[in-house]
Amino acid sequence: MEEFLNKICFIKINVNEKVFYYLRSKLINISNTHITFEDTTRNDELHSYRIADIIEIKLSNKVEAK
């Protein structure tokens, strides 16, 4: 996952059978158990999730607003 650090990514997460989608998120920290990212669609709101809850992560094809 280190290749996504400081890049804008699409992230799909499943927490307690609820699926969350983040279309433009900038990964700012990756530990052994968690990832932390800024949701660029919501004023850089910070989120942190367990790596075990991640379903999918890939580089985003959404253009960042200027």
C-alpha positions as CSV (number, residue, x, y, z in Angstrom):
1,M,0.0,0.0,0.0
2,E,3.0,2.3,0.3
3,E,2.7,3.1,-3.4
4,F,-0.5,5.0,-2.7
5,L,1.0,7.3,0.0
6,N,0.5,11.0,-0.7
7,K,-1.6,10.2,-3.8
8,I,-5.3,10.7,-4.6
9,C,-7.1,7.3,-4.4
10,F,-10.4,5.6,-4.6
11,I,-11.1,3.7,-1.4
12,K,-13.9,1.2,-0.7
13,I,-14.3,0.1,2.9
14,N,-16.6,-2.4,4.7
15,V,-17.2,-1.7,8.4
16,N,-19.9,-3.8,10.1
17,E,-21.5,-4.7,6.8
18,K,-21.7,-1.0,5.8
19,V,-19.8,-0.1,2.7
20,F,-18.2,3.4,2.4
21,Y,-16.8,4.8,-0.8
22,Y,-14.2,7.6,-0.9
23,L,-13.6,8.8,-4.5
24,R,-10.8,11.3,-3.9
25,S,-8.9,10.6,-0.8
26,K,-5.2,11.5,-0.1
27,L,-3.5,8.8,1.9
28,I,-1.4,10.5,4.5
29,N,-0.3,7.6,6.8
30,I,-0.1,3.9,6.6
31,S,0.7,1.8,9.7
32,N,0.8,-1.9,10.3
33,T,-2.9,-1.9,11.2
34,H,-4.5,1.3,9.9
35,I,-4.6,3.8,7.1
36,T,-5.3,7.5,7.5
37,F,-6.5,9.7,4.7
38,E,-8.0,13.1,3.9
39,D,-11.3,13.1,2.1
40,T,-10.7,15.9,-0.5
41,T,-14.4,16.0,-1.3
42,R,-15.3,17.1,2.2
43,N,-12.8,19.9,3.1
44,D,-9.9,17.4,3.8
45,E,-11.8,15.7,6.6
46,L,-9.6,13.1,8.2
47,H,-10.6,9.4,8.4
48,S,-8.8,6.4,9.8
49,Y,-9.8,2.8,9.1
50,R,-8.3,-0.7,9.8
51,I,-6.5,-2.1,6.9
52,A,-8.5,-5.3,7.3
53,D,-11.7,-3.4,6.5
54,I,-10.4,-2.2,3.1
55,I,-12.1,-3.9,0.2
56,E,-10.4,-2.0,-2.6
57,I,-7.9,0.8,-3.1
58,K,-6.6,2.2,-6.4
59,L,-5.5,5.5,-7.9
60,S,-8.5,7.8,-8.4
61,N,-9.5,8.7,-11.9
62,K,-11.4,11.7,-10.6
63,V,-9.8,15.0,-11.3
64,E,-9.2,17.1,-8.2
65,A,-11.2,20.4,-8.1
66,K,-9.1,23.5,-8.4
